[in-house]
Amino acid sequence: MDAKVAVIGLGSIGSMTLWQLARGGVDAIGFEQYAPGHDQAAAGGESRIFRTAYLEGPQYVPLLLRARELWRELERESGRSLLTLCGGLMIGQGESEPMRNVVESATSFDLPHEVLDAAEMARRYPQHRMLPGETAVFDEWAGVLRPEFAVLAAAQAAAARGARVVTGCRVTGVEPGADGVRVHTPERAYTVEQAVVTAGPWTARFAPALARNITPKKLVMTWYPARDPAAYTPDSFPIFIRDSADVHVFGIPTLDGGSVKVAPHASYGDLADADDLDRNVAAAELEPINAAVERLLPGLDPTPVRVSTYMDAYTTDGHAVVGRMPGAENVWVLGAFSGHGFKMAPAFGQVAAELVADGKTGLPIEHLDPARFTA
């Protein structure tokens, strides 16, 4: 055996999985086709949102709270600042399902929050132009994560604890068998007891039974110049998500002193394969997000000064696949997080380590069972 556990892909989830395995003293080896902290998949773009009052449903809150604890543990272990809690605004039509989910998340788990009407928003956060019928929930425990540094910190922390990190190595196949798992690469095959597939946009390639329910999608992030940069610093301008009528965008305060990240809370289209990503963005593709910025954030110039392209894998129901790989007793899959997995990455690293050790986890993942797509 080359190791007890192999981790396939060391991006958002894989780096955290390797770290958690190494913390538990497990002999683990991680494979990455680029290098930890790269910008070729989902974990790039300078910043990501952390939030606890969750639009997608209260079932995620225990995972988010555990992730919050683990982000702080990774900061202490790595010596890096990764999570800045500046609060967050969830903005939308008050009776919509996403806003009901936010309120239910906050009240069910006693999360520190405030409900703000349009008048209070105008007083406290005049950077936003509210639409008729909109309300906002302020999530005190929301903030900004630094994705590239976080992935690198987790991989380095794992290596410091004895895990092996193989970079520049593309895994071409994962072959489960009765006596272990063969991990194929162009150079050689590795034999391990168990494998964890955390391949991000390439998830479907390793999970053929799930492929028709998983699609890689193109993501584009845009940064807009602030006319008054002081009004958009983290202490003045919380992260936000706006989900109202035809508006589905998110935003992050300025980290460079002049530009504000605002991007669609959706993709720029499907990819037949993750290797097909075209990182170019036509000017016409930016017209909807530019119009949303002009309409909703009057203090920003609605022409971006920076545009970056990434991708993620999405499932047909918008929720990840986390659990045993269909048809394989000794392979686990954590993927297709559908654009909202990074904030919970350390918690899912713990989930993966617990699945490897015990075949189960104490964190709630029932709604993410891959078997829902094969039943």
C-alpha positions in Angstrom: 0.0 0.0 0.0 1.3 3.5 -0.9 -1.0 5.1 1.8 -4.1 4.4 3.7 -6.1 7.1 2.0 -5.8 9.1 -1.3 -7.4 12.4 -1.8 -8.1 13.3 -5.4 -8.0 17.0 -5.9 -6.6 19.5 -3.4 -8.9 22.5 -4.0 -11.5 23.8 -1.6 -12.7 20.5 -0.1 -9.7 18.3 -0.9 -7.1 20.5 0.9 -9.3 20.5 4.0 -9.9 16.8 3.8 -6.1 16.1 3.7 -5.6 18.5 6.6 -8.3 16.7 8.7 -6.9 13.3 7.8 -3.4 14.4 8.8 -4.7 15.9 12.1 -6.1 12.4 12.9 -2.8 10.7 12.2 -4.0 9.0 9.0 -1.4 8.1 6.4 -2.7 10.1 3.5 -1.6 11.2 0.1 -3.2 14.1 -1.9 -3.0 14.5 -5.7 -3.4 17.9 -7.4 -3.1 18.5 -11.1 -1.9 22.0 -10.6 -0.8 23.2 -7.1 -2.8 24.1 -4.0 -4.1 27.7 -4.2 -4.3 27.7 -8.0 -7.0 29.7 -9.8 -8.0 27.1 -12.5 -11.2 25.8 -10.9 -13.5 27.1 -8.1 -11.3 28.3 -5.3 -10.1 31.6 -6.7 -11.0 35.2 -7.1 -9.5 36.8 -4.0 -12.5 36.4 -1.8 -15.5 34.2 -0.9 -18.5 34.8 1.3 -19.0 33.2 4.7 -22.5 33.4 6.2 -24.6 31.5 8.7 -28.2 32.7 8.1 -28.6 30.6 5.1 -30.7 31.2 2.0 -30.4 27.6 0.9 -32.0 26.3 4.1 -31.5 25.8 7.9 -30.2 22.2 7.4 -26.8 23.7 6.6 -26.4 25.8 9.8 -24.7 23.0 11.9 -22.2 22.6 9.1 -21.6 26.4 8.9 -21.2 26.7 12.7 -18.6 23.9 12.7 -16.9 25.4 9.7 -16.6 28.7 11.6 -14.8 27.0 14.4 -12.5 25.1 12.0 -11.6 28.3 10.1 -10.3 29.7 13.3 -8.4 26.5 14.1 -6.8 26.6 10.6 -5.8 30.3 11.2 -4.1 29.4 14.5 -2.3 26.4 13.0 -1.2 28.2 9.8 -0.6 31.7 11.2 -2.7 33.2 8.4 -5.7 35.5 8.6 -8.4 33.7 6.5 -11.8 34.9 7.8 -12.8 38.5 8.5 -16.3 38.7 10.1 -17.7 42.0 8.9 -21.4 40.9 8.9 -23.6 40.2 6.0 -26.9 41.4 4.4 -29.3 39.0 2.9 -31.7 41.2 0.8 -34.9 40.0 -0.9 -38.6 40.1 -1.0 -39.7 39.5 2.6 -42.1 36.6 1.9 -39.9 34.8 -0.6 -38.6 31.2 0.1 -34.9 32.3 0.3 -35.7 35.0 2.8 -37.9 32.7 4.9 -34.9 30.3 4.9 -32.7 33.0 6.2 -35.0 33.9 9.0 -35.7 30.3 9.9 -31.9 29.6 10.0 -31.3 32.6 12.3 -34.2 32.0 14.7 -33.9 28.2 14.9 -30.3 28.3 15.8 -30.4 31.6 17.8 -27.9 33.3 15.4 -27.2 36.9 16.1 -29.1 38.9 13.5 -31.4 41.9 12.8 -34.3 42.4 10.4 -34.0 45.7 8.6 -36.7 47.5 6.7 -36.1 49.8 3.8 -35.9 52.9 6.0 -33.3 51.3 8.3 -31.3 50.1 5.3 -31.3 53.7 3.9 -30.0 55.0 7.2 -27.3 52.4 7.9 -26.3 51.1 4.4 -27.1 53.8 1.9 -24.8 52.1 -0.6 -27.8 49.8 -1.5 -30.8 51.0 -3.4 -33.8 48.9 -2.1 -36.5 47.8 -4.4 -40.3 47.8 -3.5 -41.2 45.0 -1.1 -37.6 44.2 -0.2 -36.3 43.7 3.3 -32.9 42.7 4.7 -31.5 40.4 7.4 -28.2 41.3 8.9 -26.2 38.2 9.7 -23.6 39.2 12.4 -21.5 36.1 11.8 -21.0 36.6 8.1 -17.8 37.8 6.5 -15.1 37.4 3.9 -12.8 34.4 3.3 -9.5 34.4 1.4 -9.8 31.3 -0.8 -6.3 30.9 -2.3 -4.6 31.5 1.0 -7.0 29.1 2.8 -6.4 26.2 0.4 -2.7 26.7 0.5 -2.8 27.0 4.3 -4.7 23.7 4.6 -2.4 21.8 2.3 0.7 23.1 4.0 -0.7 22.3 7.4 -1.5 18.8 6.2 2.1 18.3 4.9 3.5 19.6 8.2 1.6 16.8 9.9 3.0 14.1 7.6 0.6 14.0 4.7 2.2 13.7 1.2 1.2 16.3 -1.4 1.8 15.3 -5.1 1.5 18.4 -7.3 1.4 18.7 -11.1 -0.1 15.2 -11.2 -3.4 14.6 -13.0 -5.3 11.5 -11.8 -6.7 9.6 -14.8 -8.7 7.0 -13.0 -9.8 5.7 -9.6 -10.3 1.9 -9.7 -11.9 0.4 -6.6 -11.4 -3.3 -5.8 -11.8 -5.8 -3.0 -8.2 -5.3 -1.9 -8.0 -1.5 -2.1 -8.2 1.3 -4.6 -5.9 1.9 -7.5 -5.3 5.5 -8.3 -4.0 5.9 -11.8 -1.7 8.7 -12.9 0.3 9.1 -16.2 3.5 8.2 -14.2 2.3 5.3 -12.2 -0.6 3.7 -10.3 -0.9 4.1 -6.5 -2.6 1.6 -4.2 -4.5 2.8 -1.1 -7.1 1.4 1.2 -9.7 4.1 0.5 -10.0 7.1 -1.8 -11.8 10.4 -1.4 -12.8 12.2 -4.7 -12.8 15.9 -4.2 -12.4 16.9 -7.8 -14.5 20.0 -8.0 -15.6 20.7 -11.6 -14.2 17.3 -12.7 -16.4 15.4 -10.2 -18.6 13.7 -12.9 -15.5 12.3 -14.6 -14.9 10.1 -11.5 -18.6 9.5 -10.7 -20.2 8.1 -13.9 -23.3 7.0 -12.1 -23.9 10.6 -11.1 -22.8 12.2 -14.3 -26.2 13.1 -15.8 -27.0 15.0 -12.6 -23.8 16.9 -12.4 -22.7 19.7 -14.8 -19.6 21.9 -14.7 -20.5 25.6 -15.2 -18.6 28.7 -16.0 -18.5 31.4 -13.3 -17.4 35.0 -13.9 -16.5 37.4 -11.1 -16.3 41.2 -11.6 -14.9 44.1 -9.7 -16.3 47.7 -9.9 -14.6 50.9 -8.9 -16.1 52.8 -6.0 -16.6 56.5 -6.3 -15.9 56.8 -2.5 -13.8 53.8 -1.5 -14.1 54.6 2.2 -17.8 53.7 2.0 -17.0 50.2 0.9 -14.5 49.0 3.4 -15.3 45.9 5.5 -16.3 48.0 8.5 -18.7 50.0 6.4 -20.0 47.7 3.8 -21.0 44.1 4.9 -21.0 41.3 2.4 -24.4 40.9 0.7 -26.5 38.5 -1.3 -29.5 39.9 -3.1 -32.2 37.5 -4.2 -35.2 39.4 -5.4 -37.3 39.1 -8.5 -34.9 39.1 -11.4 -31.9 40.2 -9.3 -29.5 37.4 -8.0 -26.2 38.9 -7.1 -23.6 38.9 -4.3 -21.0 41.4 -3.3 -17.9 41.7 -1.1 -16.4 44.9 0.4 -13.2 46.3 -1.1 -10.0 44.5 -0.2 -7.7 46.5 -2.5 -8.9 49.9 -1.4 -10.7 50.8 -4.6 -12.8 48.1 -6.2 -15.8 46.2 -5.0 -16.5 42.6 -6.1 -20.1 42.2 -7.4 -21.1 39.1 -9.4 -24.1 37.0 -10.3 -25.3 34.4 -7.9 -25.5 32.1 -10.9 -23.4 30.7 -13.7 -22.4 32.0 -17.2 -23.4 28.7 -18.8 -22.8 25.0 -18.9 -19.7 23.2 -20.0 -19.6 19.8 -21.7 -16.4 19.1 -19.7 -14.4 21.0 -17.2 -11.5 21.0 -19.6 -13.6 23.0 -22.0 -13.5 26.2 -20.0 -13.0 29.3 -22.1 -11.7 32.0 -19.7 -12.5 34.8 -22.2 -15.6 36.9 -21.4 -17.3 38.9 -24.2 -18.5 42.4 -23.3 -22.1 41.5 -24.0 -22.0 38.8 -21.4 -21.4 41.4 -18.7 -24.4 43.6 -19.6 -26.8 42.0 -17.1 -24.4 42.3 -14.1 -23.4 45.8 -15.2 -27.1 46.8 -15.3 -27.7 45.3 -11.9 -24.8 47.3 -10.4 -26.1 50.5 -12.0 -29.6 49.9 -10.7 -28.8 48.7 -7.2 -25.4 50.1 -6.2 -25.3 53.8 -7.3 -22.0 54.5 -5.6 -20.1 52.1 -8.0 -19.1 52.8 -11.6 -21.0 50.1 -13.5 -18.1 49.2 -15.8 -15.8 46.5 -14.2 -12.1 47.2 -13.8 -11.4 43.4 -13.3 -13.0 40.3 -14.7 -12.0 36.7 -13.8 -13.3 33.3 -14.8 -13.7 30.2 -12.7 -16.0 27.2 -12.7 -17.7 24.8 -10.4 -19.8 21.6 -10.7 -23.6 21.9 -10.1 -26.2 19.3 -9.4 -29.7 19.3 -10.8 -31.1 20.1 -7.4 -28.4 22.6 -6.4 -27.1 20.6 -3.4 -23.7 18.7 -3.3 -23.1 15.0 -3.4 -21.4 13.9 -0.1 -21.1 10.2 0.8 -20.2 6.8 -0.6 -19.5 6.7 -4.3 -22.3 4.6 -6.0 -21.0 1.1 -6.6 -17.8 1.5 -4.6 -17.5 0.5 -0.9 -14.0 2.1 -0.5 -14.4 5.4 -2.4 -16.1 8.5 -1.1 -17.2 11.5 -3.1 -17.6 15.1 -2.0 -18.3 17.3 -4.9 -20.7 19.4 -7.1 -21.2 22.0 -4.3 -23.1 24.1 -6.8 -21.4 27.4 -6.1 -21.9 27.5 -2.3 -19.4 25.0 -0.8 -16.3 27.0 0.0 -17.5 28.5 3.2 -18.2 25.0 4.6 -15.0 23.5 3.3 -13.3 22.7 6.6 -16.5 21.1 8.0 -16.7 18.9 4.9 -13.0 18.0 5.4 -14.0 16.8 8.8 -17.0 14.9 7.3 -14.6 13.1 4.8 -12.2 12.1 7.6 -15.0 10.7 9.7 -16.5 8.8 6.7 -13.1 7.3 6.1 -12.6 6.3 9.7 -16.1 5.2 10.7 -18.3 5.1 7.6 -20.5 7.8 9.2 -20.3 11.4 10.5 -21.9 13.4 13.3 -22.6 16.3 11.0 -25.9 16.5 9.0 -25.3 15.3 5.5 -28.4 13.3 4.8 -29.7 15.8 2.3 -26.5 15.4 0.3 -26.5 11.6 -0.1 -25.3 10.7 -3.7 -27.8 7.8 -3.6 -30.7 10.3 -4.2 -29.6 10.4 -7.9 -29.3 6.7 -8.4 -32.5 5.4 -6.6 
